Amino acid sequence: MNKLTAWLTSFRLHTLPLAISCTVLGSFLAAHNGQFHWNIAIGAVLTTLFLQILSNLANDYGDMKTGVDDRERLGPRRGLQSGRITRAQMKRAILLFVLFSLLSGSWLIYEAFATTDAWHMLAFFLLGCGAILAAIKYTMGKNPYGYSGSGDVFVFLFFGLVGVLGTFFLRTQTLRLK
């Protein structure tokens, strides 16, 4: 496994189409309401992709640190597990995708709410920060929730309800479907 393959494996590209499905559904619902905007669609997809990659990198790091991914692990070799990526490199990549998520999310929020309400901007910024924390805490930190039953709840919350309803609201400024 070369370095590029190790990074692509850690990004877990196969998870990305499912991750953006929530923004696609939210976009279709907004289009049904006559409120489709390409700049918001692109921003929502980019932010979702960055959050999913962040989650995957944090998962790779957290699983290796806790011993879930060790030399005996069955299945595809992970970047850290294979030794092609160091812990320091993975930490830097995680920070980079936190930054990407913040930048794309901030641009998305600006595009959606620049001419309306600052409260909506603040609420969505805090929601985005919550999504970043949820992506990291899934398998990292003192009490990673991904190893308990609450992991599925957070996945449903952020990559289900928040993804679909948030994308819809960014375009329509309402949760009412026509």
N, C-alpha and C positions, 0 to 999 in steps of 0.2 A: 504494500500500500504506500503510494507516494504522498507527499504533503498535501497536494491539491485534493486528492481523493479522500484523505483523512478529514479535511475541512468540509468537503461536500457531504461526507458521511455524517459529520457532526451537525451540519445544517439540517439534515434529514429532509431532503427535498420532497420526498414522497408525502410529507405531511402538509405541504404548502397549499395544494389545491383545496383540501378540506378546510384549512384555516380561512381561506378567502371566501368560502361558500357563504359565510354569514354576511359579508359585505355585499356579495352579489345578490343575495336574497333581499337585504335592506335596500339595495339599489333598485331592484325590480319593484318592490313595494312603493318606493318613492316615485318611480316612473309611472306607476299606476295612478298615483296622485297628481301626475303632471309636474313633478318637481325633480327631474333628473338633471344633474350638473356634472359634466366630465371632470372638472377640477376636483370636486369633492369625491367622486368615484375613484380617481387615481390616488388621491391622498389617503382615502380609507383603505384601499388595497395595499399601498406601500406600508402604511402604519401597521396593518394586520400582518403583513409578511415579516416586517422587522420584529414585531412582538413574538411571532411564532418561532422565528430563528433564535431570538433571545431565549425563549423558553427551552428550545432544543439544546442550545449551548449550555444553559444553566443545568439542564437535566444531565447532560454528558458529564459536566463537572461534579454535580451533586452525587450522581451514581458512582463515580469513581472514588470520590472522597469518602463516601459512606461504606464502600466496599461492595455495593450491589454489582458494579461492573468490575470484576477482577479477572485474572488470567483464565479462570475456569468458566467464565460466562459463555453461554450458548447463544448463537445468533450472530448477526453481523458484528464485526469488530468495530469498536468506537475509536474516535481520534485519540483520546487520552489513554484508553486501554491499550491501544497498539503502540503507544510511546512516540508516535509521530508528532503529537501535539503535547507541549508541556503544560503544566498547571498554570504557569505564569502567562503563557500565550493564550490559554483559554480564558483566564481572567480578563486580559486585555480585550479579547474578542467580545466577551460579555459586556464590558464597559462600552465598547464601540457600538454595540447594538442597543444598549440603553440610550446612548446619545442619538443614534439614528431614529429610534422610536420617539424620543422627545422632540427632535427636530421635525420629523414628518407629522407627528401628532399636533405639534404647535401650528405648523403651516395649515393643516387640515382644519383646526379649530378657527384659525384666522379666516380662512376661506368661507367657512360656514357662518360665522357670527360677526364679521368685521363691521357690518352695517346695522347690527341689532343690539343685543344685550350683553353687557360685560359679565353678568351673572352666569349666563349660559357658557361663556368662555371659561370662567373659573371652574364651574361644575364639571365641564368636560376635561379640563386640564387635570383636575383632581382625579377624575375617573381614569384618565390615561396613566397617571402616576400609580393608581391602584392596580391597573393592568400590568404595569412594569414590575411592581412588587410581587404580584401574584405569579408572574412568569418566573421570577427568580426564586421565590420561596417555595415553589412547587417541590423541588428536590434539594434546595440549598438552605443553609442556616441551621439553627439549633433544633427547630421542630418542623422539618419539611412536611407539608400537608399532603404531598403526592403519595406518600407511603401509607396514608390512612384513607378511610372512606370519604373524607371530605375533599379529596383531590378531584373526584368526578363532579362534585357540586361546583367547585370553582371553574372547572373547564366548561360546564354547562352555563354558568353565570357569564363568564367573559367571552367565550367563543360561541355562545348561543344567544342568550337574551341581550347582553350588552352589545355584542357585535351586530345583530340584526336590528334591534330597536335603536341603538345609537346611530348606526348608519342611516336609518330611516329619518331619525330626528335631525341629524346634521343637514339633511336636504330640505325637510319639510317644516321644521321648527314646531312640530306637533307629533303626537303619538296616535292621532286619529287617521284611520284609513277611510278613504272615500268609498 
